Amino acid sequence: MKALLTLGFTCCVFWANAQEISGNIKNHGKSDMDMVLMLFGMDYPVSIGKVDKKGQFTANLDNLSLDQIPEENLSMSMGPLYWNFHFNCNNSDPFGENAENLAARQDFVRLTKNGEWAGTVFLVSDEGLRPWIEDSGYNNAIKGSFYEVMYVVDDVRLNMTCNSSVYAADNEEVETEYRFDIELKKGFNWVEYTIEEVYETDPNIRASFPSKVTISNVKDPSKMLWVGTYY
């Protein structure tokens, strides 16, 4: 689908329960649209709010119902918590008894109009992160934060650090560090990934990538930019 318009979203309200965000889409110039998650399949979108014709929106992850989603889709979409974050550890050991808790990850917020997919929204602190999110093999990572949504079936508290490794070049493997300091409540949660350090590579081989990342609840919602492309 051809992108027709790229927008910046301004976030202005974030309730104490860390679930609801309200703001305005600059130069929306469109129409009323639904803000949805599609982590259980495109045929079963989960509505988290609406955007009106003036660009005003409220996105809320609280008390979302999954009653309309078949059990088969739920089962296929969920997996072990340790494997559902954007960054994965070498193994599940650091997660302890939380490792096998069921979870599902949603990377982007979608916009729909009359049931049709009309746009994709990237949540970042710096628009320079978007190219890396879309294609990390060819676009360099930069320091900053990006945001996703995580669904968990049980309350989870993670406070630990783990390591993994990334191939930077032939026969060169770079160790990465992921620090988890996050409390996930049963249901849907906003998750913040803060890229603290970036390993610079030979661009002729592969793009630079995050080497130290902190995974947490959203720390400062005023830094969130909701950058969307309409189709």
N, C-alpha and C positions, 0 to 999 in steps of 0.2 A: 504494500500500500504506500502510496506516495504521501509524504508529509506535506501538509499545507501551511501549518503555522506552528511556531514554537513560542511558548509562553513562559513567563516567570510567575510563580505563585508567592504571595506574601502571606505569611502566617502571623497571626496577632494574638490568639488566645489559646491557652493550653491549661485545661483544668487540673486540679490537684490530683485527681485519680489517674492522670497520665493517659486518658483515653480519648478525650475530645479536643479537636483542633478546629478553630474557626478563622477565616481570613478572606482574602479577596484575590481573584485571579486578574492580574493586570491585562488590560486590552482583551478581555474575554471575547467580546464581539460575536458570540455564538448564540446558544439557546440553552434552555434548561437541560441538564444532563445528570445522569446518575453516576456516582463514584462507587466502584465495585471492586471486590477482590475475586480472583478466579482461581484460587489455589486448589479448588475441588473440581475444576473443569469449566470450560467455557459455557457449557449448557446449564451450569448451576452457579451463577454469579451471586456473591454475597454483598448486598448493598450496605455501604458505610456512610452514605450521605448524598447530598445533591449540590450542584452548582447552578445558580440561577442566571438569568440573562445578563445581569449586571456584574457577574463574576463573583458574587458572594457565595461562600461555601462553608459547610460544617461537615467534618469527618469524625465519626464516633465509632470506636471499636467496642463499646460497652453493650452487653446484653444482646449480642447478635444471635439469631436463631439459625440452627442448621437442620431444622426439621424437614425442610424441603429437599435435602440432599440424600440420595440413596446410600445405604450402608456400603454398597460396593464401591462407590466413588470415594467415600470417606476412607475406607481401608486402603484403596490404591494410592491415595494422595498423601497418607501419613506414614512416617517411618521413625526410626530412633532419633532422639533429640540430638545426640552427638554428631549425627550426619546431616542435620538440617540447617545449620548455620551457613552463612555465606563462605566462611573459612572453616576448614576441617582440620582437626588434630591428627597426628600420626596414628593414634588409636583411641579407644574409648576410655581407657583407664582413668584419666584425670576427672572424668565426669562421675566416677563412682556409681552409686546406686541410681543416679539420675540418667545414666547413659541410654537406657532402653525406654525411657518415657516417650510416649508417642507425641509427635509434633509435625507441623507442616509449615513451610516457609513460603511467603509471597514477596516477590522481588519488587514489582511495580504496582501502582494503583491504576486501574483502568477507568475510562470514561465511556459510558454507553448512552445512546440516543435511540429511543424506541426499540430497545433490546439489541441494537447493533453496536458493535465495538467502534467507537468514534475517536478514541485518543488513548495515549499512554502517558502516565505521569511518573517522572523520576524524582525521588526525594533526596536532595543533596544540600550540603552547606556551601558548595562552590560549583558553578556550572561546568568548570573545567574537569570535574569528575565524571561527567556524563559519558564522554567518549570512551573512557576506560571501562565503565560499567557495561557499555554496549559491546565492546570488543577489547578484552584485556590482553589479547595476544599481539595486537598491533598499536594500541594506544597506551601511553604512559600513565601510570597512576600518579596522583599528587596527594599531598597531605590535606586532610579535611575529613568530613564525615558524610556518610550516606545512610539512608534509613530504609528499613524494611518492616514487614509485619510477620509475626510468628504466632501460630496457633498451637496451644498445648492442651492436653486433656487433664493435666494436674498442675497444681502450683509447683514451681521449681525455683530454687535459689542457687545460683552458681557464683562461686568466688574462688577462682583458680586460674592458673596459667598453664598453657600447653605449648608444645612445639610441633612444627611440621617442616617440610622441605619443599623447595621449588627449584626446578631445573632452570638455571640462568643461561647455560651454554652447554656445548658438548662436554660431558664428563665433569661439569661443574654444578654442584647442588648447594643451594643456599638455605640455611636454617632460618625459619620464620618463627615469630613469637606471637601468640594470641592470648590476651588477657581478658578473662570473663569476670565481670562484676555486674550481675544483672539479676533482677527478680521478675519472674514471669508468673502471671496469675492465670488460673484456668480460663481458657478462652483466647481472645486475640490480644496481642501486645505490640506496641511500637518498639522497635529495636534500633539502636544506633551503633554503627561501626565507625570508629575513629581511627583513621590511618595516621599513626604517629611517626613512622619512618618508611622511606621508600628506598628499595635497593635499585641502584642505577645500573643498567645493563648496556651491552653493545646493541644499539638499535637495529643493526643489520641482522641480529639473531633473534631477539625478542624484545618486547617492551618492558620498561621498568615496572616493578610490582611492589605491593605493600610487603614490608618485612617485619613490621611491628604494628599490631592492631589491638585496640581495646573495644570489647563488646559490652554494651551497657544499655540501661534504659535511657530514654532521651534526656539529655542534660540541659540543653538550652533550646527550647523550641523556636525562639525568635531567630535562630540561625538557619532554620529549615527553609529551603527554597523548593517549591513544588514546580518542577519544570516539565512542561507537557508538549507533546506533539499531537496535532489533530490530523485525522485522515479524511 
